[in-house]
Amino acid sequence: MTLAERYADSFFEPSHGGFIRFVRAIVDCPGSWRIFIAFLVGLLLCSIAPLSRAAIITVGAEAGCSAANLSAAISLASATVEADEIRLNFANESNYTNTQLLIRDFGTALKGELSIVGGFSSCADTTPILTPVAVAGAPGNPIFQIDTLAGDSIVTLRNLILRFGGRGLVIEGNSTVTLDNTEVRSNSGPGITISGGADLVLGGASGQGRISNNTTSGFGGGIDCRGAGIEAINASISGNQANSGGGGGIYASSCVVVLEKDAFVSGNSAIDGGGIYADRGSIVVFSGTSEGLPSLGGNSASDDGGGLYAKNAGTLVAFINARVVANSAANRGGGIFVDENGTVSMEGTAASCRRPLSATTNDECSQLHGNELTSGNLGAAIFAGNGAGLFLTRTFIERNSGTGALIHVSGSSTRANLEGLSVSENDVRHLYVVNGGANMTTGFVSANGNTYACADPEPCDAGIAQLDSAASLSLHSSIYWPAAGVSGDGTGILTGKCLMVSSGTGLAGVLPNTTTGIDPLFVDPSTGNLRIPGNSPAVDYCDESDYSALTTDIDIQERGQDWPGNPDGSPGIAGGLFDLGMDELTLPEELFSDGFEA
């Protein structure tokens, strides 16, 4: 079966379990995401071929320098077919101003690959330091434009700052540009525009690729990407602004963006998508491992999507072992906004980076934390609408705030699948609002300590859900303790099985095998540890007759493990082996559930 067939089959599979596994496989399997990118966008992010022995061109006004200025250095480099290295130094930094350079066809086919390297003390110096040399531009024009008419361009920028231009970089055509310990900052247009199938790699052997404090009146304050690819291995995209458009950090239209390890998009702002705005079939993947977790944090939108704004059919944003934290929006989707048939998935996949059982740190691989709506009430953490797809699993959702729902799902054909979630300490009126014909299915959720300010002196418990406007909601194998039950206008369809709740409001006579008023005995809810001990009534509670788990529990352990000595299904379904909530109890976990693992 081809990747195209696997993608189509997985996307339309009713359970969407295959889709989640496929997205995970794209990133987990070395090289496979590159094939996937080639299929979807028609480009291939290839490894850069090793440089041959480089010709050295030094730039400065004093005797012994190869070229008096950068323009002359580019002319010298273009005259040969070998790889070239242009060296910039601090002694001549005042000469690197009002720079507007065209770098064309510097690749293996014609002029040889090109590196521009700063960090040298003078033209005679041969050993650079990591302190970057500044190259300044002029208003209204890019500092460097890298493109192709024939062949390719392969360019590395190392130990540099590109600043004060109309744009820092323009990258077009069959070009691959790497920013290694290089910062593009304080430009009066997008920091970088990239289009026409070009590739940008942020981060290299010497250090980060940094895009910071750039401002545009349109889209993409940091990076404006249209029909191209970005690989952020070790990157910081921060403090950028799109004052009249979307994507303060990154605007992606028909682009592929992969953010890995410690890449982070933070402190950016825009009207929509303070951090990232993805549309027109863009693929954006945050892929973390034990080596580092990428994050989307501290971004703000004056309208929708504080961290992310994603829309249009074919647009997919996947967070795999990543963090969406402390973003804010005014109206919809404090953390994430997905609309118009776009798709967002979020999951943790590695037990090695799970939260310790003692719950004293925030080491979650997958975290949706501290996001906020400042004036609207449609999704403090997430808003999904108008045919969007939302898939969350093995994720900690904590301390988000807003006057409405934690997750708001709306519109005909909008679908949401939530499984294996820890939901705690959110300041919201309802955990879920489902309306306008939308469909939400939840399973194995543990929820505790979610409240909102009300007329009573003490905070009131958040409701499980508000279900309106002919929407449908299925609740399975979950613990909502305490929670205020389910409300709505009576037109919604509520189904499900196997719940443990503090309040049966809206559930009486609707959901079978629901236990009301029995404490599930969470291990330590005051610190967000919603695991259950061996004596919890939620152990061995349910079976798979109504709902089968799509994946493992939040600790990457198989579900349906029989706990010794437990009267299976009492309470619950006779013979039940599946624990309720995010956590499936296993013997080693029970022994160490107090956090003392010596």
C-alpha positions in Angstrom: 0.0 0.0 0.0 1.4 3.4 -1.0 1.7 6.3 1.5 -1.1 8.0 -0.4 -3.4 5.1 0.2 -2.4 4.7 3.8 -3.0 8.4 4.4 -6.5 8.3 2.8 -7.5 5.1 4.5 -6.3 6.3 7.9 -8.0 9.7 7.6 -11.4 8.3 6.9 -11.2 5.4 9.3 -14.2 5.8 11.7 -12.1 5.4 14.8 -9.3 7.6 13.5 -6.9 5.3 15.4 -5.1 4.5 12.2 -4.7 8.2 11.4 -3.1 8.9 14.8 -0.7 5.9 14.3 0.1 7.0 10.8 1.0 10.6 11.9 3.2 9.1 14.6 4.9 6.8 12.1 5.7 9.7 9.8 7.9 11.3 12.5 9.1 8.2 14.4 10.4 6.3 11.3 13.7 7.9 10.2 13.3 9.6 6.8 9.7 8.7 6.3 8.4 12.2 6.9 10.6 13.4 4.0 8.8 11.0 1.7 5.5 12.1 3.0 6.5 15.7 2.4 7.5 14.9 -1.2 4.1 13.3 -1.8 2.0 16.1 -0.4 3.9 19.2 -1.5 6.1 17.9 -4.4 9.4 18.7 -2.6 12.0 16.7 -0.9 14.1 18.0 2.1 17.3 16.4 1.1 20.5 16.2 3.2 23.0 18.8 2.2 25.9 17.2 0.4 29.3 17.6 2.1 31.3 20.6 0.9 34.4 20.1 -1.1 37.5 21.9 -0.1 36.3 25.5 0.0 38.0 28.5 -1.6 38.4 31.2 1.1 37.4 34.8 0.4 37.9 37.3 3.2 36.1 40.6 3.2 37.5 43.9 4.5 39.2 47.2 3.7 42.7 46.4 5.0 45.6 44.9 3.1 45.4 41.1 2.9 41.7 40.9 2.4 40.4 39.2 -0.7 37.5 41.6 -1.4 36.7 45.1 -0.2 33.0 44.4 0.3 30.4 41.7 0.2 29.3 42.4 -3.4 32.9 42.0 -4.6 33.2 38.7 -2.6 30.0 37.3 -4.2 31.5 38.2 -7.7 34.7 36.4 -6.8 32.8 33.3 -5.6 30.6 33.2 -8.7 33.6 33.0 -11.0 34.4 29.5 -9.9 32.6 26.1 -9.8 34.1 25.1 -6.5 32.6 25.6 -3.1 33.4 28.9 -1.6 33.5 30.3 2.0 33.2 34.1 2.4 34.5 35.2 5.8 33.3 38.3 7.6 35.1 39.8 10.6 34.4 42.2 13.5 37.2 44.7 12.4 35.3 45.4 9.2 31.7 45.2 10.6 31.1 48.9 9.7 31.5 47.9 6.0 28.7 45.4 6.1 25.9 48.0 5.9 23.2 48.9 3.4 23.5 45.4 2.1 21.3 44.2 -0.8 22.8 41.1 -2.4 21.5 38.7 -5.0 23.0 35.2 -4.5 21.9 33.1 -7.5 22.8 29.5 -8.7 25.3 28.8 -6.0 25.0 25.1 -6.0 26.5 21.9 -7.3 25.4 22.5 -10.9 27.0 25.9 -11.6 28.9 28.0 -9.2 29.5 25.7 -6.3 28.0 25.7 -2.8 28.5 28.9 -0.7 29.0 29.5 3.0 29.1 33.0 4.5 30.7 32.8 7.9 31.2 35.4 10.6 33.0 35.3 13.9 36.5 36.2 12.7 38.5 39.0 14.3 40.2 40.1 11.1 40.9 38.9 7.5 44.0 37.1 8.9 42.1 35.2 11.5 41.4 31.5 10.6 39.5 30.4 13.7 36.0 31.9 14.2 34.3 32.4 17.5 30.5 31.9 18.0 29.8 35.7 18.5 28.0 36.7 15.3 29.0 39.4 12.9 26.2 41.9 12.0 25.2 42.5 8.4 22.8 45.4 8.0 20.3 46.1 5.2 18.3 49.0 3.9 14.6 49.7 4.3 12.4 48.2 1.7 14.8 45.6 0.4 16.0 42.1 1.5 19.6 41.8 2.8 20.2 38.6 0.9 18.0 37.2 -1.9 18.9 33.6 -2.6 17.4 32.0 -5.7 18.0 30.0 -8.9 17.6 30.5 -12.7 19.3 27.2 -13.5 20.6 24.4 -11.3 20.4 24.9 -7.6 21.6 27.1 -4.7 23.0 25.6 -1.5 23.9 28.3 1.0 24.9 28.2 4.6 24.9 31.3 6.8 26.9 30.9 10.0 27.7 33.2 12.9 25.8 36.1 11.4 23.1 38.7 12.3 20.9 40.0 9.5 19.2 43.1 10.6 17.5 46.4 9.6 16.5 45.3 6.1 13.0 45.4 4.5 13.4 41.6 4.9 16.3 39.7 6.2 16.2 36.9 3.6 14.3 36.0 0.5 14.7 32.4 -0.6 13.2 31.1 -3.8 13.3 28.3 -6.3 15.6 25.3 -6.0 17.4 26.7 -3.1 18.4 25.1 0.3 19.5 27.6 2.9 20.8 26.7 6.4 21.0 29.2 9.3 23.7 27.9 11.7 24.1 30.1 14.8 22.6 32.9 12.7 19.9 35.4 13.7 17.5 37.3 11.4 16.2 40.1 13.5 14.7 43.7 13.6 13.7 43.8 9.9 10.8 45.9 8.8 9.1 43.1 6.8 9.0 39.4 7.4 12.3 38.2 8.7 12.3 35.6 6.0 10.1 35.0 2.9 10.5 31.6 1.3 8.6 30.3 -1.7 8.7 28.3 -4.9 9.8 24.9 -3.5 12.8 26.3 -1.6 14.0 24.7 1.7 15.1 26.4 4.9 17.0 24.6 7.7 17.1 26.4 11.1 20.0 25.2 13.3 23.3 23.6 12.7 26.5 22.4 14.3 27.4 25.8 15.7 24.0 26.7 17.2 20.5 27.9 16.7 18.8 29.5 13.8 17.0 32.5 15.4 14.2 34.6 13.9 13.4 37.5 16.2 11.7 40.9 16.5 10.7 41.3 12.9 7.5 43.2 12.0 5.2 43.0 9.0 2.0 44.7 8.1 0.8 41.5 6.4 1.3 37.8 7.1 4.3 36.0 8.7 6.2 38.3 10.9 9.0 35.9 11.4 8.7 33.7 8.4 6.3 34.0 5.4 6.3 30.6 3.8 4.4 29.9 0.5 4.9 26.5 -1.2 8.2 25.7 0.5 9.7 23.7 3.3 11.1 24.5 6.7 13.0 22.2 9.1 13.6 23.7 12.5 16.1 21.4 14.3 17.4 23.9 16.9 15.5 27.1 16.4 14.0 30.1 18.2 11.2 32.1 16.5 10.3 34.8 18.9 9.1 38.3 19.4 7.8 38.7 15.8 4.7 40.6 14.8 2.1 40.4 11.9 0.2 43.5 12.7 -2.5 43.3 10.1 -2.5 39.6 9.3 -1.9 36.1 10.6 1.1 34.2 11.8 3.2 36.3 14.0 5.9 33.7 14.1 5.2 31.7 11.0 2.7 32.0 8.1 2.5 28.7 6.2 0.5 28.4 2.9 1.0 25.1 1.1 4.2 24.6 3.1 5.7 21.8 5.1 7.1 22.9 8.5 8.9 20.4 10.9 9.9 21.6 14.3 12.1 19.2 16.3 13.9 18.8 19.6 14.2 22.2 21.3 12.7 24.4 18.6 10.3 26.9 20.0 7.9 29.5 18.7 7.3 32.0 21.4 6.3 35.6 22.2 4.9 36.3 18.7 1.7 38.2 18.0 -0.8 38.7 15.2 -4.5 39.2 14.6 -5.0 35.4 14.0 -2.5 32.7 14.9 -0.2 34.6 17.2 2.4 31.8 16.9 1.6 30.0 13.6 -1.0 30.5 10.9 -1.3 27.3 8.7 -3.6 27.0 5.7 -4.0 25.8 2.1 -2.9 22.2 2.8 0.2 23.0 4.9 1.7 20.3 7.0 3.1 21.4 10.4 4.7 18.8 12.7 6.1 19.4 16.2 8.2 16.4 16.9 9.8 15.9 20.3 12.0 13.1 21.7 13.9 12.5 24.9 16.5 14.8 23.5 14.1 17.8 23.6 10.5 18.9 23.3 9.5 21.6 20.9 7.0 24.2 22.1 4.5 26.8 21.0 4.2 29.2 23.9 3.5 32.7 25.0 2.1 33.9 21.7 -1.0 36.1 21.5 -3.7 36.9 18.9 -6.0 39.8 19.0 -8.8 37.7 17.5 -8.5 33.8 17.2 -5.8 31.2 17.8 -3.3 32.5 20.4 -0.8 29.8 19.6 -2.1 28.2 16.4 -4.6 29.1 13.7 -5.2 26.3 11.2 -7.7 26.0 8.4 -8.6 24.5 5.0 -8.9 20.9 3.8 -5.6 19.1 3.7 -4.0 21.4 6.4 -2.6 19.1 9.2 -0.9 20.3 12.4 0.5 17.4 14.5 2.0 17.9 18.0 3.9 14.8 19.0 5.6 15.1 22.4 5.3 18.9 22.3 4.0 21.7 24.5 1.3 24.3 23.7 1.6 26.6 26.7 0.7 30.2 27.9 -0.8 31.4 24.7 -3.7 33.9 24.6 -6.4 35.0 22.2 -9.3 37.4 22.6 -12.2 35.4 21.1 -11.7 31.8 20.1 -9.1 29.2 20.8 -6.7 30.5 23.5 -4.2 27.8 22.6 -5.4 26.3 19.3 -8.0 27.3 16.7 -8.8 24.9 13.8 -11.5 25.6 11.3 -12.8 25.0 7.7 -11.9 21.3 7.5 -8.4 21.6 8.9 -7.0 18.9 11.2 -5.1 19.1 14.5 -3.7 16.2 16.5 -1.8 16.1 19.7 -0.3 13.2 21.6 2.5 11.9 23.8 4.3 8.8 22.7 7.3 8.2 25.0 7.2 6.8 28.5 10.7 8.1 29.1 9.5 11.7 29.3 6.2 11.1 31.1 5.5 13.0 34.4 7.0 11.3 37.4 4.5 9.4 39.5 5.2 11.8 42.4 3.8 14.6 40.1 6.3 17.1 41.4 7.5 18.4 38.0 6.0 19.4 34.6 7.8 16.8 32.5 4.8 15.8 30.4 5.7 15.0 26.8 2.4 16.3 25.5 1.1 19.4 27.4 -1.7 21.9 26.8 -1.2 24.3 29.7 -1.9 27.8 30.8 -3.7 29.0 27.6 -6.3 31.8 28.0 -9.2 33.5 26.3 -9.2 37.2 27.4 -12.7 38.2 26.3 -14.6 35.5 24.3 -15.8 32.2 25.6 -15.2 29.8 22.8 -12.5 27.4 23.8 -9.9 28.5 26.4 -7.6 25.7 25.2 -9.1 24.7 21.8 -11.7 25.8 19.4 -12.6 23.5 16.5 -15.3 24.4 13.9 -16.8 24.1 10.5 -15.7 20.6 9.5 -12.4 20.5 11.4 -10.9 17.4 12.9 -9.4 17.3 16.4 -7.6 14.3 17.8 -6.1 14.4 21.3 -4.5 11.5 23.2 -2.1 11.0 26.1 -2.0 14.7 26.9 -2.0 16.8 30.1 -4.5 19.6 29.8 -4.0 21.9 32.8 -4.6 25.5 34.1 -6.2 26.9 31.0 -8.7 29.7 31.6 -11.7 31.4 30.0 -15.4 32.1 30.7 -16.8 29.3 28.6 -15.5 25.9 27.6 -12.1 24.3 27.9 -12.6 22.7 24.4 -15.4 24.1 22.1 -16.4 22.1 19.1 -19.0 23.5 16.7 -20.4 23.1 13.2 -21.7 20.3 11.1 -19.1 17.6 10.2 -16.7 18.9 12.9 -15.4 15.8 14.8 -13.3 15.4 17.9 -11.8 12.3 19.4 -10.3 12.7 22.9 -8.6 9.7 24.7 -6.3 9.2 27.6 -6.3 12.8 28.9 -5.4 14.2 32.3 -7.6 17.3 32.8 -7.0 19.4 35.9 -7.1 22.8 37.5 -8.7 24.6 34.5 -10.7 27.7 35.2 -13.7 27.2 32.8 -17.4 26.8 33.0 -17.6 23.5 31.1 -14.9 21.1 30.0 -16.6 20.6 26.6 -19.2 22.6 24.6 -20.5 20.6 21.6 -23.0 22.4 19.3 -24.0 23.1 15.8 -24.2 19.5 14.7 -20.6 18.7 15.8 -19.6 15.2 17.1 -17.3 14.5 20.0 -16.2 11.1 21.3 -14.2 10.9 24.6 -12.7 7.9 26.3 -10.4 7.2 29.3 -10.4 10.8 30.6 -9.5 11.8 34.2 -10.8 15.2 35.3 -10.4 16.9 38.7 -10.2 20.3 40.2 -11.7 22.2 37.2 -13.7 25.2 38.5 -15.0 28.6 37.7 -16.0 31.7 39.7 -19.7 31.8 40.6 -22.0 33.5 43.0 -20.9 31.3 45.9 -17.9 32.4 47.9 -16.2 29.2 46.8 -15.6 28.3 43.1 -18.2 26.1 41.5 -17.3 22.8 39.8 -17.1 23.0 36.0 -19.7 21.0 34.1 -18.6 18.0 32.1 -20.3 19.3 29.0 -22.9 21.6 27.5 -24.6 19.8 24.5 -26.7 21.9 22.2 -28.0 22.3 18.6 -28.4 18.7 17.5 -24.8 17.9 18.3 -23.6 14.5 19.6 -21.4 13.6 22.5 -20.2 10.1 23.6 -18.5 9.7 27.1 -16.7 6.5 27.8 -14.6 4.9 30.6 -13.9 8.2 32.3 -13.7 9.8 35.7 -15.1 13.3 36.2 -14.7 14.0 39.9 -15.9 16.5 40.9 -17.9 17.9 38.0 -21.3 19.5 37.6 -22.8 17.1 35.1 -24.2 17.7 31.6 -26.5 20.5 30.5 -28.0 21.6 27.2 -31.0 22.6 25.2 -32.3 19.0 24.8 -31.6 18.7 21.1 -28.2 17.0 21.5 -27.6 13.3 21.5 -25.7 11.9 24.5 -24.4 8.3 24.6 -21.7 6.4 26.4 -20.9 3.9 29.1 -18.8 3.4 32.2 -18.4 6.7 34.0 -17.6 7.6 37.6 -19.0 11.1 38.4 -19.7 13.3 41.4 -23.0 14.6 39.9 -25.5 12.7 37.8 -27.1 15.8 36.5 -28.0 15.3 32.8 -26.8 11.7 32.9 -29.7 9.9 34.7 -31.2 7.2 32.6 -28.9 8.0 29.7 -25.6 6.4 30.3 -25.4 2.8 31.6 -23.0 1.7 34.2 -22.5 5.2 35.6 -21.5 5.4 39.3 -22.4 8.6 41.1 -21.0 9.9 44.4 -18.1 7.3 44.9 -14.7 8.9 45.3 -12.2 7.4 42.7 -9.3 8.0 45.2 -6.9 9.8 42.9 -3.4 9.4 44.1 -2.7 13.1 44.7 -5.1 15.5 42.9 -3.6 18.5 44.7 -0.5 18.1 42.5 -2.3 17.0 39.4 -1.5 13.3 39.9 -4.8 11.7 38.7 -3.5 8.1 38.7 -5.5 5.6 40.8 -4.3 3.2 43.5 -5.2 -0.5 43.8 -8.1 0.1 46.1 -9.8 2.6 43.8 -13.3 1.6 42.7 -12.3 2.7 39.2 -10.0 -0.3 38.8 -11.2 -3.2 36.5 -14.5 -1.3 36.0 -15.4 -1.7 32.3 -15.1 -3.9 29.2 -14.8 -3.2 25.4 -18.5 -3.9 24.5 -19.2 -0.2 23.8 -15.8 1.4 23.3 -12.3 0.0 22.5 -9.3 2.0 23.3 -7.5 3.5 20.3 -4.1 3.5 22.0 -2.3 2.8 25.3 -2.8 4.7 28.5 -1.0 8.0 29.3 2.1 6.1 30.6 2.3 4.0 27.3 1.0 0.9 29.1 -1.5 -1.5 27.6 -5.1 -1.3 28.9 -7.3 -4.1 30.2 -4.8 -5.5 32.7 -6.4 -7.5 35.5 -5.5 -6.2 39.0 -4.9 -9.0 41.4 -7.6 -9.4 44.1 -10.0 -6.9 42.5 -13.7 -8.0 42.1 -13.7 -7.3 38.4 -16.6 -5.1 37.5 -17.8 -4.4 41.1 -18.6 -1.6 40.7 -19.0 -1.5 36.9 -19.6 -4.3 34.4 -19.2 -7.9 35.6 -15.9 -9.2 34.4 -14.5 -5.8 33.6 -10.8 -5.5 33.2 -10.4 -1.9 32.0 -9.7 0.8 34.5 -11.4 4.1 34.2 -9.5 7.3 33.3 -6.2 8.1 31.8 -4.3 5.5 33.8 -4.3 1.7 33.6 -3.0 0.3 36.9 -0.1 -2.1 36.7 1.8 -3.7 39.6 5.1 -1.7 39.4 3.1 1.5 39.1 1.1 0.7 42.3 4.3 0.0 44.2 5.7 3.4 43.4 2.6 5.5 43.1 3.6 7.6 46.2 6.7 8.8 44.3 9.3 6.9 46.5 11.0 4.8 43.8 14.0 3.7 45.7 
